[in-house]
Amino acid sequence: MKRLHVHVGVEDLSASVTFYSALFGAQPIRLEADHAKWMMDDPRMNFAISTRTGRSGVDHLGIQVEDADELRALREQVSRARILTRSDGETTCCYARSEKSWLQDPDGLAWEAYHTMAEVSVLAGRSAPATASCCTPETPQGACCSPEPGLAAQAPRGGVRE
């Protein structure tokens, strides 16, 4: 079963945690100095906030799947629609080890399709600066996410295949 992912950049993490905890009626399941995450079932959503996006507001959206088969099916659906994607393969990013792909809507809004295999104790597999934007289509490969060796991008970001 899929879960909507929303990542919002915030300026004041503490104030935002207070606000979203009240809005959702729950405390975050993960709270770091630069990041907080709620995993909700109603609505079914992975909602994250962080201070490292460089701007306030929606940073990116995503679809989180529960297993590799569901991710493969989602990738095939996008491919049949001739939407260009970039695969980061297996990465350590944003306190999680995941397999992910990126795409952009016609207006440039970033979307990720991903399967999280495990939580990790670091931001991106190493000490990343709190201001670094993590794991977005704009992030140069290797600057934040740590793809497994030998995994290359499948296609450029954004747009529709010609």
DSSP file (Angstrom, degrees, kcal/mol; ACC not computed):
  #  RESIDUE AA STRUCTURE BP1 BP2  ACC     N-H-->O    O-->H-N    N-H-->O    O-->H-N    TCO  KAPPA ALPHA  PHI   PSI    X-CA   Y-CA   Z-CA
    1    1 A M              0   0    0      0, 0.0     2,-0.1     0, 0.0    69,-0.0   0.000 360.0 360.0 360.0 134.1    0.0    0.0    0.0
    2    2 A K        -     0   0    0     63,-0.1     2,-0.4    64,-0.1    63,-0.2  -0.394 360.0-157.0 -82.3 158.0    1.4    3.4   -1.0
    3    3 A R  E     -A   64   0A   0     61,-2.1    61,-3.1    -2,-0.1    42,-0.2  -1.000  20.5-120.8-135.3 131.6    1.8    6.4    1.3
    4    4 A L  E     -Ab  63  45A   0     40,-1.6    42,-3.2    -2,-0.4     2,-0.4  -0.521  26.2-153.1 -70.0 137.4    2.0   10.0    0.2
    5    5 A H  E     -Ab  62  46A   0     57,-2.9    57,-2.3    40,-0.2     2,-0.4  -0.960  13.6-178.4-114.5 131.5    5.2   11.7    1.2
    6    6 A V  E     -Ab  61  47A   0     40,-2.3    42,-3.0    -2,-0.4     2,-0.5  -0.998   5.8-168.5-128.3 128.2    5.3   15.5    1.8
    7    7 A H  E     -Ab  60  48A   0     53,-2.5    52,-3.1    -2,-0.4    53,-1.3  -0.978   8.2-172.4-119.2 122.8    8.6   17.3    2.7
    8    8 A V  E     -Ab  58  49A   0     40,-2.5    42,-1.7    -2,-0.5     2,-0.4  -0.945  19.0-135.1-118.2 131.7    8.3   20.9    3.9
    9    9 A G  E     -Ab  57  50A   0     48,-3.3    48,-2.4    -2,-0.4     2,-0.3  -0.697  29.2-175.7 -81.6 134.7   11.2   23.3    4.5
   10   10 A V        -     0   0    0     40,-2.7    43,-0.2    -2,-0.4     3,-0.2  -0.908  29.0-149.6-129.9 157.5   10.8   25.3    7.7
   11   11 A E  S    S+     0   0    0     -2,-0.3     2,-0.6     1,-0.2    -1,-0.1   0.833  92.9  37.9 -91.5 -39.7   12.8   28.1    9.4
   12   12 A D     >  -     0   0    0      1,-0.2     4,-2.3    38,-0.1    -1,-0.2  -0.889  64.9-172.9-119.3  99.3   12.0   27.3   13.0
   13   13 A L  H  > S+     0   0    0     -2,-0.6     4,-2.9     1,-0.2     5,-0.2   0.905  84.1  51.7 -60.2 -44.5   11.9   23.5   13.7
   14   14 A S  H  > S+     0   0    0      1,-0.2     4,-2.2     2,-0.2    -1,-0.2   0.930 112.2  44.8 -60.6 -47.8   10.7   23.8   17.2
   15   15 A A  H  > S+     0   0    0      1,-0.2     4,-2.3     2,-0.2    -1,-0.2   0.891 115.0  49.4 -63.3 -39.0    7.8   26.1   16.4
   16   16 A S  H  X S+     0   0    0     -4,-2.3     4,-3.1     2,-0.2     5,-0.3   0.883 108.3  52.2 -69.7 -38.3    6.9   23.9   13.4
   17   17 A V  H  X S+     0   0    0     -4,-2.9     4,-2.4     2,-0.2     5,-0.2   0.923 110.9  48.8 -61.9 -43.0    7.0   20.7   15.5
   18   18 A T  H  X S+     0   0    0     -4,-2.2     4,-1.8    -5,-0.2    -2,-0.2   0.936 114.5  45.4 -60.6 -46.7    4.6   22.3   17.9
   19   19 A F  H  X S+     0   0    0     -4,-2.3     4,-2.6     1,-0.2    -2,-0.2   0.960 116.7  42.1 -62.5 -54.1    2.3   23.4   15.1
   20   20 A Y  H  X S+     0   0    0     -4,-3.1     4,-2.9     1,-0.2     6,-0.3   0.837 111.0  56.3 -68.7 -31.8    2.2   20.1   13.2
   21   21 A S  H  X>S+     0   0    0     -4,-2.4     4,-1.3    -5,-0.3     5,-1.3   0.908 111.7  44.1 -62.7 -40.4    2.0   18.0   16.4
   22   22 A A  H  <5S+     0   0    0     -4,-1.8    -2,-0.2    -5,-0.2    -1,-0.2   0.918 114.7  49.2 -67.7 -43.7   -1.2   20.0   17.3
   23   23 A L  H  <5S+     0   0    0     -4,-2.6    -2,-0.2     1,-0.2    -1,-0.2   0.914 120.5  35.3 -61.8 -44.3   -2.5   19.7   13.7
   24   24 A F  H  <5S-     0   0    0     -4,-2.9    -1,-0.2     2,-0.3    -2,-0.2   0.599 101.9-128.9 -87.8 -12.2   -1.9   16.0   13.5
   25   25 A G  T  <5S+     0   0    0     -4,-1.3     2,-0.3    -5,-0.2    -3,-0.2   0.811  78.3  84.7  67.9  29.6   -2.7   15.2   17.1
   26   26 A A  S   <S-     0   0    0     -5,-1.3    -2,-0.3    -6,-0.3    -1,-0.2  -0.989  77.3-115.0-157.8 151.8    0.5   13.3   17.4
   27   27 A Q        -     0   0    0     -2,-0.3    -9,-0.0     1,-0.1   -10,-0.0  -0.550  49.6 -89.3 -83.0 155.8    4.2   13.8   18.2
   28   28 A P        -     0   0    0      0, 0.0    10,-0.3     0, 0.0    -1,-0.1  -0.314  23.3-140.7 -62.9 149.6    6.7   13.1   15.4
   29   29 A I  S    S+     0   0    0      8,-2.4     2,-0.4     1,-0.2     9,-0.2   0.671  92.9  34.3 -83.4 -17.6    8.1    9.5   15.3
   30   30 A R  E     +C   37   0A   0      7,-1.5     7,-2.3     2,-0.0     2,-0.4  -0.993  67.6 178.0-138.1 128.7   11.6   10.9   14.5
   31   31 A L  E     +C   36   0A   0     -2,-0.4     5,-0.2     5,-0.2     2,-0.2  -0.969   8.3 163.8-136.1 118.8   13.0   14.1   15.8
   32   32 A E        -     0   0    0      3,-3.6     3,-0.5    -2,-0.4    -2,-0.0  -0.692  54.8 -93.7-121.4 175.3   16.5   15.4   15.0
   33   33 A A  S    S+     0   0    0     -2,-0.2   -20,-0.2     1,-0.2     3,-0.1   0.767 126.0  20.6 -63.0 -25.3   18.2   18.8   15.3
   34   34 A D  S    S+     0   0    0      1,-0.1    17,-1.7   -21,-0.1    18,-0.5   0.274 124.3  47.0-124.9   9.0   17.2   19.6   11.7
   35   35 A H  E     - D   0  50A   0     -3,-0.5    -3,-3.6    15,-0.2     2,-0.3  -0.999  47.3-175.6-157.5 143.3   14.4   17.2   10.9
   36   36 A A  E     -CD  31  49A   0     13,-2.2    13,-2.4    -2,-0.3     2,-0.4  -0.990  11.1-166.1-141.7 148.4   11.1   15.8   12.1
   37   37 A K  E     -CD  30  48A   0     -7,-2.3    -8,-2.4    -2,-0.3    -7,-1.5  -0.998   8.4-166.8-141.5 136.3    8.9   13.1   10.7
   38   38 A W  E     - D   0  47A   0      9,-2.8     9,-2.5    -2,-0.4     2,-0.6  -0.967   7.0-160.0-115.6 135.0    5.3   11.9   11.3
   39   39 A M  E     - D   0  46A   0     -2,-0.4     2,-0.3     7,-0.2     7,-0.2  -0.946  23.5-177.7-114.3 107.4    4.0    8.6    9.8
   40   40 A M  E   > - D   0  45A   0      5,-3.1     5,-1.6    -2,-0.6    -2,-0.0  -0.761  31.4-163.9-111.2 151.4    0.2    8.8    9.8
   41   41 A D  E > 5S+ D   0  44A   0     -2,-0.3     3,-0.5     1,-0.2    -1,-0.1   0.589  78.6  71.3-102.9 -16.3   -2.4    6.3    8.8
   42   42 A D  T 3 5S+     0   0    0      1,-0.7    -1,-0.2     3,-0.1     2,-0.1  -0.780 120.4  13.4-142.5  95.1   -5.3    8.9    8.5
   43   43 A P  T 3 5S-     0   0    0      0, 0.0     2,-1.1     0, 0.0    -1,-0.7   0.592 107.8-123.6 -75.5 157.1   -4.5   10.3    6.1
   44   44 A R  E < 5 + D   0  41A   0     -3,-0.5   -40,-1.6    -2,-0.1     2,-0.3  -0.550  60.6 137.8 -72.4 100.9   -1.9    7.7    5.0
   45   45 A M  E   < -bD   4  40A   0     -5,-1.6    -5,-3.1    -2,-1.1     2,-0.7  -1.000  56.0-144.3-152.7 144.5    1.1   10.0    4.8
   46   46 A N  E     -bD   5  39A   0    -42,-3.2   -40,-2.3    -2,-0.3     2,-0.5  -0.954  33.1-173.0-104.6 105.6    4.8   10.4    5.6
   47   47 A F  E     +bD   6  38A   0     -9,-2.5    -9,-2.8    -2,-0.7     2,-0.4  -0.912   5.5 177.3-109.1 122.2    5.1   14.1    6.5
   48   48 A A  E     -bD   7  37A   0    -42,-3.0   -40,-2.5    -2,-0.5     2,-0.3  -0.935  11.7-169.9-126.1 147.4    8.6   15.5    7.1
   49   49 A I  E     +bD   8  36A   0    -13,-2.4   -13,-2.2    -2,-0.4     2,-0.3  -0.959  11.6 170.8-129.1 151.5    9.9   18.9    7.9
   50   50 A S  E     -bD   9  35A   0    -42,-1.7   -40,-2.7    -2,-0.3     3,-0.3  -0.992  37.7-138.2-156.0 160.2   13.5   20.2    7.9
   51   51 A T  S    S+     0   0    0    -17,-1.7     3,-0.4    -2,-0.3   -16,-0.1   0.363  91.1  77.2 -95.9   3.1   15.5   23.3    8.2
   52   52 A R        +     0   0    0    -18,-0.5    -1,-0.2     1,-0.2   -43,-0.1   0.308  63.4  90.1-100.8   9.6   18.0   22.3    5.5
   53   53 A T  S    S-     0   0    0     -3,-0.3    -1,-0.2   -43,-0.2    80,-0.1   0.708  88.2-128.0 -80.2 -18.2   16.0   22.9    2.3
   54   54 A G  S    S+     0   0    0     -3,-0.4     2,-0.3   -44,-0.2    -2,-0.1   0.408  82.9  49.3  86.3  -3.7   17.2   26.5    1.9
   55   55 A R  S    S-     0   0    0      2,-0.1     2,-0.3   -45,-0.1    -2,-0.2  -0.983  83.6-107.8-158.9 159.7   13.6   27.9    1.7
   56   56 A S  S    S+     0   0    0     -2,-0.3   -46,-0.2    -3,-0.1     2,-0.2  -0.658  74.9  39.3 -90.8 149.2   10.3   27.6    3.4
   57   57 A G  E    S-A    9   0A   0    -48,-2.4   -48,-3.3    -2,-0.3     2,-0.2  -0.565 103.0  -9.8 111.6-174.1    7.4   25.7    2.0
   58   58 A V  E     +A    8   0A   0    -50,-0.2   -50,-0.3    -2,-0.2     3,-0.1  -0.410  52.0 178.6 -63.1 122.6    6.9   22.5    0.0
   59   59 A D  E     -     0   0A   0    -52,-3.1    51,-0.4     1,-0.4     2,-0.3   0.877  62.6 -29.5 -90.4 -49.3   10.3   21.1   -1.0
   60   60 A H  E     -A    7   0A   0    -53,-1.3   -53,-2.5    49,-0.1    -1,-0.4  -0.980  51.8-136.7-161.9 165.2    9.1   18.0   -2.7
   61   61 A L  E     +Ae   6 111A   0     49,-2.3    51,-1.7    -2,-0.3     2,-0.3  -0.770  25.9 175.3-119.5 166.7    6.4   15.3   -2.7
   62   62 A G  E     -Ae   5 112A   0    -57,-2.3   -57,-2.9    49,-0.3     2,-0.5  -0.989  32.6-122.1-162.7 171.2    6.7   11.6   -3.1
   63   63 A I  E     -Ae   4 113A   0     49,-2.6    51,-2.2    -2,-0.3     2,-0.5  -0.980  26.2-159.3-123.8 115.7    5.1    8.2   -3.1
   64   64 A Q  E     -Ae   3 114A   0    -61,-3.1   -61,-2.1    -2,-0.5     2,-0.2  -0.829  10.1-162.7 -95.8 129.2    6.5    5.8   -0.5
   65   65 A V  E     - e   0 115A   0     49,-2.8    51,-0.6    -2,-0.5   -63,-0.1  -0.680  21.6-130.1-109.4 165.8    5.9    2.1   -1.2
   66   66 A E  S    S+     0   0    0     -2,-0.2     2,-0.3    49,-0.1    49,-0.1   0.676  80.5  11.7 -91.9 -18.0    6.1   -0.9    1.1
   67   67 A D  S  > S-     0   0    0      1,-0.1     4,-1.8    48,-0.0     3,-0.2  -0.963  77.0 -98.9-154.5 170.9    8.3   -3.2   -0.9
   68   68 A A  H  > S+     0   0    0     -2,-0.3     4,-2.5     1,-0.2     5,-0.2   0.837 117.4  56.5 -63.0 -35.7   10.6   -3.6   -4.0
   69   69 A D  H  > S+     0   0    0      1,-0.2     4,-2.3     2,-0.2    -1,-0.2   0.906 107.1  48.8 -63.8 -41.2    7.8   -5.1   -6.1
   70   70 A E  H  > S+     0   0    0      2,-0.2     4,-2.1     1,-0.2    -1,-0.2   0.879 111.4  50.0 -66.4 -37.3    5.6   -2.1   -5.5
   71   71 A L  H  X S+     0   0    0     -4,-1.8     4,-2.7     2,-0.2    -2,-0.2   0.920 109.7  50.9 -65.8 -43.2    8.4    0.2   -6.4
   72   72 A R  H  X S+     0   0    0     -4,-2.5     4,-2.4     1,-0.2    -2,-0.2   0.913 110.6  49.2 -59.7 -43.5    9.1   -1.7   -9.6
   73   73 A A  H  X S+     0   0    0     -4,-2.3     4,-2.2     2,-0.2    -1,-0.2   0.894 111.4  49.2 -64.1 -40.0    5.4   -1.5  -10.6
   74   74 A L  H  X S+     0   0    0     -4,-2.1     4,-2.2     2,-0.2    -2,-0.2   0.916 111.0  49.6 -66.1 -42.4    5.4    2.2   -9.9
   75   75 A R  H  X S+     0   0    0     -4,-2.7     4,-2.4     1,-0.2    -2,-0.2   0.905 111.0  49.8 -62.4 -41.2    8.5    2.7  -12.0
   76   76 A E  H  X S+     0   0    0     -4,-2.4     4,-2.7     2,-0.2    -1,-0.2   0.891 108.9  52.7 -64.5 -39.5    7.0    0.7  -14.9
   77   77 A Q  H  X S+     0   0    0     -4,-2.2     4,-1.2     2,-0.2    -2,-0.2   0.924 112.0  45.0 -61.2 -45.3    3.8    2.8  -14.7
   78   78 A V  H  <>S+     0   0    0     -4,-2.2     5,-2.0     1,-0.2    -2,-0.2   0.897 112.3  51.9 -65.9 -41.4    5.8    6.0  -15.0
   79   79 A S  H ><5S+     0   0    0     -4,-2.4     3,-1.9     1,-0.2    -2,-0.2   0.909 106.3  53.2 -63.0 -42.9    7.9    4.5  -17.8
   80   80 A R  H 3<5S+     0   0    0     -4,-2.7    -1,-0.2     1,-0.3    -2,-0.2   0.818 105.7  55.1 -61.9 -29.4    4.8    3.5  -19.8
   81   81 A A  T 3<5S-     0   0    0     -4,-1.2    -1,-0.3    -5,-0.2    -2,-0.2   0.435 115.4-121.4 -82.3   1.2    3.6    7.1  -19.5
   82   82 A R  T < 5 +     0   0    0     -3,-1.9    79,-4.5     1,-0.2     2,-0.5   0.833  58.1 154.4  62.7  35.4    6.9    8.2  -21.0
   83   83 A I  B   < -H  160   0B   0     -5,-2.0    77,-0.2    77,-0.3    -1,-0.2  -0.840  44.4-122.4 -95.1 128.0    7.9   10.3  -18.0
   84   84 A L        -     0   0    0     75,-1.4    74,-0.4    -2,-0.5    20,-0.4  -0.435  35.4-179.3 -69.1 140.3   11.6   10.8  -17.6
   85   85 A T        -     0   0    0     72,-0.1    70,-0.5    18,-0.1     2,-0.4  -0.912  23.3-144.0-133.9 162.5   13.1    9.6  -14.2
   86   86 A R  E     -F  102   0A   0     16,-2.2    16,-2.9    -2,-0.3     2,-0.5  -0.995  17.8-148.6-126.1 124.9   16.4    9.6  -12.6
   87   87 A S  E     -F  101   0A   0     -2,-0.4    14,-0.3    14,-0.3     3,-0.1  -0.804  15.6-173.8 -94.5 130.0   17.2    6.6  -10.4
   88   88 A D  E     -     0   0A   0     12,-2.5    60,-0.3    -2,-0.5    13,-0.2   0.439  31.1-153.9 -92.3  -2.8   19.5    7.1   -7.4
   89   89 A G  E     -F  100   0A   0     11,-0.9    11,-2.0    58,-0.1     2,-0.5  -0.356  60.1  -5.6  62.8-146.2   19.4    3.4   -6.7
   90   90 A E  E    S+F   99   0A   0      9,-0.2    58,-1.1    -3,-0.1     2,-0.3  -0.711  83.7 170.2 -82.8 125.5   20.0    2.5   -3.1
   91   91 A T  E     -F   98   0A   0      7,-3.8     7,-2.7    -2,-0.5     2,-0.6  -0.916  37.8-134.6-133.4 157.5   20.9    5.6   -1.1
   92   92 A T  E     +F   97   0A   0     -2,-0.3    54,-0.4     5,-0.2     2,-0.3  -0.974  49.8 146.0-109.8 116.5   21.4    6.6    2.5
   93   93 A C  E >   +F   96   0A   0      3,-3.1     3,-1.3    -2,-0.6    31,-0.3  -0.996  51.6   3.0-155.3 139.7   19.5    9.9    2.8
   94   94 A C  T 3  S-     0   0    0     29,-0.7    30,-0.2    -2,-0.3    29,-0.2   0.875 128.2 -49.9  52.3  47.0   17.5   11.9    5.3
   95   95 A Y  T 3  S+     0   0    0     28,-1.7    25,-1.8    27,-0.7     2,-0.3   0.731 122.9  87.1  67.2  25.0   17.9    9.4    8.1
   96   96 A A  E <  S-FG  93 119A   0     -3,-1.3    -3,-3.1    27,-0.4     2,-0.6  -0.996  71.2-130.5-150.9 151.6   16.9    6.4    6.0
   97   97 A R  E     +FG  92 118A   0     21,-3.3    20,-3.0    -2,-0.3    21,-1.4  -0.932  48.2 159.5-100.8 118.9   18.4    3.8    3.6
   98   98 A S  E     -FG  91 116A   0     -7,-2.7    -7,-3.8    -2,-0.6     2,-0.5  -0.900  46.1-129.5-138.8 161.0   16.1    3.7    0.6
   99   99 A E  E     +FG  90 115A   0     16,-2.2    16,-2.2    -2,-0.3     2,-0.3  -0.978  47.9 170.6-106.4 125.7   15.9    2.8   -3.1
  100  100 A K  E     -FG  89 114A   0    -11,-2.0   -12,-2.5    -2,-0.5   -11,-0.9  -0.967  31.3-164.4-145.7 157.0   14.5    5.8   -5.0
  101  101 A S  E     -FG  87 113A   0     12,-2.3    12,-2.6    -2,-0.3     2,-0.3  -0.950  17.8-145.3-130.9 152.6   13.8    7.5   -8.3
  102  102 A W  E     +FG  86 112A   0    -16,-2.9   -16,-2.2    -2,-0.3     2,-0.3  -0.910  20.7 164.1-120.3 147.6   13.1   11.2   -9.0
  103  103 A L  E     - G   0 111A   0      8,-2.4     8,-2.9    -2,-0.3     2,-0.4  -0.948  23.4-135.3-148.9 167.3   10.8   12.8  -11.5
  104  104 A Q  E     - G   0 110A   0    -20,-0.4    55,-0.4    -2,-0.3     6,-0.2  -0.972  15.6-126.0-129.1 144.6    9.3   16.3  -12.0
  105  105 A D    >   -     0   0    0      4,-2.2     3,-2.5    -2,-0.4    54,-0.2  -0.298  46.9 -88.3 -76.8 173.1    5.8   17.4  -12.9
  106  106 A P  T 3  S+     0   0    0      0, 0.0    -1,-0.1     0, 0.0    54,-0.1   0.721 130.2  51.0 -58.1 -21.3    5.3   19.7  -15.9
  107  107 A D  T 3  S-     0   0    0      2,-0.1    -2,-0.0     0, 0.0     0, 0.0   0.361 123.7-101.6 -97.6   5.5    5.8   22.8  -13.6
  108  108 A G    <   +     0   0    0     -3,-2.5     2,-0.4     1,-0.3    -5,-0.0   0.512  67.0 152.7  92.6   5.1    9.1   21.4  -12.1
  109  109 A L        -     0   0    0      1,-0.1    -4,-2.2   -49,-0.0    -1,-0.3  -0.565  44.9-124.3 -71.2 126.6    7.7   20.2   -8.8
  110  110 A A  E     - G   0 104A   0    -51,-0.4   -49,-2.3    -2,-0.4     2,-0.4  -0.505  29.9-176.9 -76.7 137.2   10.0   17.4   -7.6
  111  111 A W  E     -eG  61 103A   0     -8,-2.9    -8,-2.4    -2,-0.2     2,-0.4  -0.983   7.6-159.4-128.0 141.3    8.5   13.9   -6.8
  112  112 A E  E     -eG  62 102A   0    -51,-1.7   -49,-2.6    -2,-0.4     2,-0.5  -0.959   5.8-158.5-119.9 144.7   10.3   10.9   -5.5
  113  113 A A  E     +eG  63 101A   0    -12,-2.6   -12,-2.3    -2,-0.4     2,-0.3  -0.989  34.5 157.0-116.4 123.5    9.2    7.3   -5.7
  114  114 A Y  E     -eG  64 100A   0    -51,-2.2   -49,-2.8    -2,-0.5     2,-0.4  -0.981  42.5-147.1-154.2 158.8   10.9    5.2   -3.0
  115  115 A H  E     -eG  65  99A   0    -16,-2.2   -16,-2.2    -2,-0.3     2,-0.5  -0.994  24.0-145.9-125.3 120.1   11.1    2.2   -0.8
  116  116 A T  E     + G   0  98A   0    -51,-0.6   -18,-0.3    -2,-0.4     3,-0.1  -0.773  17.8 178.6 -90.4 125.2   12.7    2.6    2.6
  117  117 A M  E     -     0   0A   0    -20,-3.0     2,-0.3    -2,-0.5   -19,-0.2   0.784  63.8  -6.7 -93.8 -32.5   14.6   -0.4    3.8
  118  118 A A  E     - G   0  97A   0    -21,-1.4   -21,-3.3     2,-0.0    -1,-0.3  -0.991  62.3-113.7-161.5 152.0   15.9    0.9    7.2
  119  119 A E  E     - G   0  96A   0     -2,-0.3     2,-0.3   -23,-0.2   -23,-0.3  -0.648  34.3-160.9 -82.4 148.3   16.2    3.9    9.4
  120  120 A V        -     0   0    0    -25,-1.8    -2,-0.0    -2,-0.3   -28,-0.0  -0.876  24.1-126.2-129.0 164.5   19.8    5.2   10.0
  121  121 A S  S    S+     0   0    0     -2,-0.3     2,-0.3     4,-0.0     3,-0.0   0.445  85.7  65.4 -93.4   0.5   21.2    7.4   12.6
  122  122 A V  S    S-     0   0    0      1,-0.1   -27,-0.7     5,-0.0    -2,-0.2  -0.840  83.0-117.2-122.9 161.1   22.8   10.0   10.3
  123  123 A L  S    S-     0   0    0     -2,-0.3   -28,-1.7     3,-0.3   -29,-0.7   0.939 101.7  -9.3 -59.9 -52.1   21.5   12.5    7.8
  124  124 A A  S    S-     0   0    0      2,-1.1   -32,-0.2   -31,-0.3    -1,-0.2  -0.081 109.6 -74.7-146.6  40.3   23.0   11.1    4.7
  125  125 A G  S    S+     0   0    0      1,-0.2     2,-0.3    -3,-0.1   -32,-0.1   0.470 119.0  37.3  80.4  -0.5   25.5    8.4    5.5
  126  126 A R  S    S-     0   0    0     18,-0.1     2,-1.1   -34,-0.1    -2,-1.1  -0.927 110.4 -64.9-162.2 177.9   28.0   11.0    6.6
  127  127 A S        -     0   0    0     -2,-0.3    -5,-0.0    -4,-0.1     3,-0.0  -0.662  57.3-174.6 -78.9 102.7   28.0   14.3    8.5
  128  128 A A        -     0   0    0     -2,-1.1    -5,-0.1     1,-0.1    16,-0.1  -0.766  32.1-101.0 -96.8 144.1   26.1   16.5    6.2
  129  129 A P    >   -     0   0    0      0, 0.0     3,-1.8     0, 0.0    -1,-0.1  -0.335  27.8-121.8 -62.6 145.6   25.8   20.2    7.0
  130  130 A A  T 3  S+     0   0    0      1,-0.3   -79,-0.1    -3,-0.0    -2,-0.0   0.716 112.1  53.4 -61.8 -20.9   22.4   21.2    8.5
  131  131 A T  T 3  S+     0   0    0    -78,-0.1    -1,-0.3     2,-0.1     2,-0.2   0.523  82.2 111.8 -92.6  -5.4   21.9   23.6    5.6
  132  132 A A  S <  S-     0   0    0     -3,-1.8     2,-0.5     1,-0.1   -78,-0.1  -0.499  71.0-126.6 -72.7 131.6   22.5   21.1    2.8
  133  133 A S        -     0   0    0     -2,-0.2     2,-0.5   -80,-0.1     3,-0.3  -0.674  33.7-142.6 -75.0 125.9   19.4   20.2    0.8
  134  134 A C        -     0   0    0     -2,-0.5   -41,-0.1     1,-0.2    -1,-0.0  -0.788  55.2 -17.6-104.4 129.5   19.3   16.5    0.9
  135  135 A C  S    S+     0   0    0     -2,-0.5    -1,-0.2     1,-0.2   -42,-0.0   0.902  84.2 138.0  54.5  58.2   18.3   14.1   -1.7
  136  136 A T    >   -     0   0    0     -3,-0.3     3,-1.4     4,-0.1    -1,-0.2  -0.845  69.2-104.0-122.2 165.1   16.4   16.2   -4.2
  137  137 A P  T 3  S+     0   0    0      0, 0.0     4,-0.1     0, 0.0    20,-0.1   0.792 122.4  55.9 -59.4 -24.8   16.6   16.2   -8.0
  138  138 A E  T 3  S+     0   0    0      2,-0.1    -3,-0.0     3,-0.0    -5,-0.0   0.675  84.4  99.1 -80.9 -16.8   18.7   19.4   -7.8
  139  139 A T  S <  S-     0   0    0     -3,-1.4     3,-0.1     1,-0.1     5,-0.1  -0.564  83.7-116.2 -73.8 123.9   21.3   17.7   -5.5
  140  140 A P    >>  -     0   0    0      0, 0.0     3,-2.6     0, 0.0     4,-0.5  -0.341  41.9 -93.0 -58.9 139.3   24.3   16.6   -7.5
  141  141 A Q  T 34 S+     0   0    0      1,-0.3     5,-0.1     2,-0.1   -53,-0.0  -0.304 113.5  16.1 -55.3 129.0   24.7   12.8   -7.3
  142  142 A G  T 34 S+     0   0    0      3,-0.4    -1,-0.3    -3,-0.1    -3,-0.0   0.203  98.2  99.9  91.5 -14.9   27.0   11.9   -4.5
  143  143 A A  T <4 S-     0   0    0     -3,-2.6    -2,-0.1     1,-0.0     3,-0.1   0.802 110.9 -13.6 -74.1 -27.6   26.7   15.4   -2.8
  144  144 A C  S  < S+     0   0    0     -4,-0.5   -52,-0.1     1,-0.3   -10,-0.1   0.501 126.2  63.0-137.0 -59.7   24.2   14.1   -0.2
  145  145 A C  S    S-     0   0    0     -5,-0.2    -3,-0.4    -9,-0.1    -1,-0.3  -0.386  70.5-141.8 -71.8 154.6   22.7   10.8   -1.2
  146  146 A S        -     0   0    0    -54,-0.4    -1,-0.1    -3,-0.1   -53,-0.0  -0.720  17.9-164.2-121.4  80.6   25.1    7.9   -1.3
  147  147 A P        -     0   0    0      0, 0.0   -56,-0.2     0, 0.0   -58,-0.1  -0.287  31.6-100.4 -64.4 150.1   24.2    5.6   -4.3
  148  148 A E    >   -     0   0    0    -58,-1.1     3,-1.6   -60,-0.3   -58,-0.1  -0.409  52.4 -87.6 -65.4 145.5   25.6    2.2   -4.3
  149  149 A P  T 3  S+     0   0    0      0, 0.0    -1,-0.1     0, 0.0     3,-0.1  -0.211 111.4  24.7 -55.5 142.9   28.6    1.9   -6.7
  150  150 A G  T 3  S+     0   0    0      1,-0.2     2,-0.7    -3,-0.1    -2,-0.1   0.358  86.8 121.2  87.0  -5.9   27.8    1.0  -10.3
  151  151 A L    <   -     0   0    0     -3,-1.6     2,-0.2   -63,-0.1    -1,-0.2  -0.830  42.8-171.9 -94.8 119.0   24.2    2.4  -10.2
  152  152 A A        -     0   0    0     -2,-0.7   -65,-0.2     1,-0.1   -63,-0.1  -0.652  33.1 -85.0-106.9 162.6   23.8    5.1  -12.8
  153  153 A A        -     0   0    0     -2,-0.2   -67,-0.1     1,-0.1    -1,-0.1  -0.400  30.4-149.7 -63.3 139.9   21.0    7.5  -13.6
  154  154 A Q  S    S-     0   0    0      1,-0.3   -68,-0.2    -2,-0.1    -1,-0.1   0.836  71.0 -17.6 -81.4 -34.4   18.4    6.0  -15.8
  155  155 A A  S    S-     0   0    0    -70,-0.5    -1,-0.3   -71,-0.0   -68,-0.1  -0.979  80.4 -78.4-163.2 162.2   17.3    9.2  -17.5
  156  156 A P        -     0   0    0      0, 0.0     2,-0.2     0, 0.0    -2,-0.0  -0.190  58.9 -93.3 -62.7 163.7   17.5   12.9  -17.2
  157  157 A R  S    S+     0   0    0    -20,-0.1   -72,-0.1   -54,-0.1   -54,-0.1  -0.475  79.0   5.4 -81.5 151.3   15.2   14.6  -14.7
  158  158 A G  S    S+     0   0    0    -74,-0.4   -53,-0.1    -2,-0.2   -74,-0.1   0.332  86.3  58.1  71.8 162.2   11.8   16.1  -15.6
  159  159 A G  S    S-     0   0    0    -55,-0.4   -75,-1.4   -54,-0.2     2,-0.4  -0.180  81.2 -66.7  83.9-171.4    9.8   16.1  -18.8
  160  160 A V  B     -H   83   0B   0    -77,-0.2   -77,-0.3   -54,-0.1   -78,-0.1  -0.941  50.5-100.4-123.7 143.3    8.4   13.5  -21.0
  161  161 A R              0   0    0    -79,-4.5    -2,-0.0    -2,-0.4     0, 0.0  -0.356 360.0 360.0 -62.3 140.7   10.3   11.0  -23.1
  162  162 A E              0   0    0     -2,-0.0    -1,-0.1     0, 0.0   -80,-0.0   0.442 360.0 360.0 -83.7 360.0   10.5   12.0  -26.8
